Amino acid sequence: MRPMPYAAAAVLMAAALACSPRDRQETANRTDSVAADVSDAARQGADEVRDEARETRDYLFAQRNDFRRDIDLRLKTLDEQIAELERDTKRGVDKARDSAIVNLHIAREAVDRDLNRLAAATESSWDEAKSNVNKSVYSLQEAVRQQLPGGKPMGGTGPS
């Protein structure tokens, strides 16, 4: 077991003595050069990551704005249809119709809640928030469709 430490010591001594001052200087210069190259590459990589993140943020912002604009257009139509249904409904005369109008307003409030969550959505929660808005708008759309004249299911079934 003793020969091993002696052999290691001999190799270290030979390595230390084999390096001339010129070799040490060249090694130091190369190390400095490599360190500078790595530093430049890291800085360049960080700039590229920042640029990509900015482009992604811009894309997501544009996507969010487009989605919101589409939803707002759909809601404008649905709000007009709800207002028309309210004008055509005489309060107190048809309790089922009154109840349906109240349910439409509840569904509309659900859409507003989901839209508020959409505004606070992060990149990681965007898809889920978008899906929730789509579901609530679809539910409202179906509820409105069922109340419109001719909106009953095919075959003439359903309340009249």
C-alpha positions as CSV (number, residue, x, y, z in Angstrom):
1,M,0.0,0.0,0.0
2,R,2.9,2.4,0.6
3,P,4.1,2.4,-3.1
4,M,0.9,4.1,-4.2
5,P,1.3,7.4,-2.3
6,Y,4.9,7.5,-3.3
7,A,4.0,7.0,-7.0
8,A,1.4,9.8,-6.8
9,A,3.8,12.1,-5.1
10,A,6.4,11.3,-7.8
11,V,3.9,12.1,-10.6
12,L,3.0,15.5,-8.9
13,M,6.6,16.4,-8.5
14,A,7.4,15.6,-12.1
15,A,4.4,17.6,-13.3
16,A,5.4,20.6,-11.2
17,L,9.0,20.4,-12.4
18,A,8.2,19.8,-16.0
19,C,6.3,23.1,-16.4
20,S,8.6,25.9,-17.2
21,P,7.6,29.5,-16.4
22,R,6.8,30.0,-20.1
23,D,4.4,27.0,-20.1
24,R,2.7,28.4,-17.0
25,Q,2.3,31.8,-18.7
26,E,0.9,30.2,-21.8
27,T,-1.5,28.2,-19.7
28,A,-2.6,31.3,-17.8
29,N,-3.1,33.2,-21.1
30,R,-5.2,30.4,-22.5
31,T,-7.2,30.2,-19.4
32,D,-7.9,33.9,-19.5
33,S,-8.8,33.7,-23.2
34,V,-11.2,30.8,-22.6
35,A,-12.8,32.6,-19.6
36,A,-13.3,35.7,-21.8
37,D,-14.9,33.6,-24.5
38,V,-17.2,31.8,-22.0
39,S,-18.2,35.2,-20.5
40,D,-19.0,36.6,-24.0
41,A,-21.0,33.5,-24.9
42,A,-22.9,33.6,-21.7
43,R,-23.7,37.3,-22.2
44,Q,-24.8,36.6,-25.8
45,G,-26.9,33.7,-24.6
46,A,-28.5,35.8,-22.0
47,D,-29.3,38.5,-24.6
48,E,-30.9,35.8,-26.9
49,V,-33.0,34.4,-24.0
50,R,-34.2,38.0,-23.1
51,D,-35.1,38.6,-26.8
52,E,-37.0,35.3,-27.0
53,A,-38.8,36.0,-23.8
54,R,-39.8,39.4,-25.0
55,E,-41.1,38.0,-28.3
56,T,-43.0,35.3,-26.5
57,R,-44.6,37.9,-24.2
58,D,-45.5,40.0,-27.2
59,Y,-47.0,37.0,-28.9
60,L,-49.0,36.0,-25.8
61,F,-50.2,39.6,-25.4
62,A,-51.4,39.7,-29.0
63,Q,-53.0,36.3,-28.6
64,R,-54.7,37.4,-25.4
65,N,-56.0,40.6,-27.1
66,D,-57.3,38.7,-30.1
67,F,-59.1,36.2,-27.9
68,R,-60.6,38.9,-25.8
69,R,-61.7,40.9,-28.8
70,D,-63.4,37.7,-30.2
71,I,-65.1,37.0,-26.9
72,D,-66.3,40.6,-26.6
73,L,-67.9,40.4,-30.0
74,R,-69.7,37.2,-29.1
75,L,-70.8,38.7,-25.8
76,K,-72.1,41.9,-27.5
77,T,-74.4,39.7,-29.7
78,L,-75.5,37.6,-26.7
79,D,-76.2,40.7,-24.6
80,E,-78.3,42.1,-27.3
81,Q,-80.3,38.9,-27.5
82,I,-80.7,38.8,-23.8
83,A,-82.0,42.4,-23.8
84,E,-84.4,41.5,-26.6
85,L,-85.7,38.5,-24.6
86,E,-86.2,40.8,-21.6
87,R,-88.2,43.3,-23.7
88,D,-90.4,40.5,-25.1
89,T,-91.0,39.0,-21.6
90,K,-93.8,40.4,-19.5
91,R,-92.7,40.0,-15.9
92,G,-94.9,38.0,-13.7
93,V,-97.0,36.6,-16.5
94,D,-94.8,33.5,-17.2
95,K,-92.8,32.4,-14.2
96,A,-90.8,29.9,-16.3
97,R,-89.8,32.6,-18.7
98,D,-88.9,34.9,-15.7
99,S,-86.8,32.1,-14.3
100,A,-85.1,31.6,-17.6
101,I,-84.2,35.3,-17.8
102,V,-82.7,35.1,-14.3
103,N,-80.7,32.1,-15.2
104,L,-79.4,33.9,-18.3
105,H,-78.1,36.7,-16.0
106,I,-76.5,34.2,-13.7
107,A,-74.8,32.6,-16.7
108,R,-73.7,36.0,-17.9
109,E,-72.2,36.8,-14.5
110,A,-70.2,33.5,-14.7
111,V,-68.8,34.7,-18.0
112,D,-67.7,37.9,-16.3
113,R,-66.0,36.0,-13.5
114,D,-64.1,33.9,-15.9
115,L,-63.1,37.0,-17.9
116,N,-61.7,38.6,-14.8
117,R,-59.6,35.4,-14.1
118,L,-58.4,35.6,-17.7
119,A,-57.0,39.1,-17.1
120,A,-54.9,37.7,-14.3
121,A,-53.8,34.5,-16.1
122,T,-50.1,33.8,-16.3
123,E,-48.4,32.0,-19.2
124,S,-48.7,28.7,-17.4
125,S,-52.4,29.2,-16.6
126,W,-53.5,30.8,-19.9
127,D,-54.8,27.6,-21.6
128,E,-57.0,26.7,-18.6
129,A,-58.3,30.3,-18.2
130,K,-59.1,30.5,-21.9
131,S,-60.8,27.1,-21.8
132,N,-63.0,28.2,-18.8
133,V,-64.0,31.4,-20.7
134,N,-64.9,29.4,-23.8
135,K,-67.0,27.0,-21.7
136,S,-68.9,29.7,-19.9
137,V,-69.5,31.6,-23.1
138,Y,-70.8,28.5,-24.8
139,S,-73.1,27.7,-21.9
140,L,-74.5,31.2,-22.1
141,Q,-74.9,31.0,-25.8
142,E,-76.8,27.7,-25.5
143,A,-79.0,29.1,-22.8
144,V,-79.8,32.1,-24.9
145,R,-80.4,30.0,-28.0
146,Q,-82.9,27.9,-26.1
147,Q,-84.9,31.0,-25.2
148,L,-85.0,32.4,-28.6
149,P,-88.0,31.7,-30.9
150,G,-87.1,28.7,-33.0
151,G,-84.3,27.9,-30.5
152,K,-86.0,24.8,-29.2
153,P,-84.5,21.4,-29.9
154,M,-85.4,19.8,-33.3
155,G,-88.5,17.8,-33.3
156,G,-90.7,20.3,-31.5
157,T,-90.0,19.1,-28.0
158,G,-89.5,21.3,-25.1
159,P,-91.5,24.0,-23.4
160,S,-93.2,26.5,-25.6
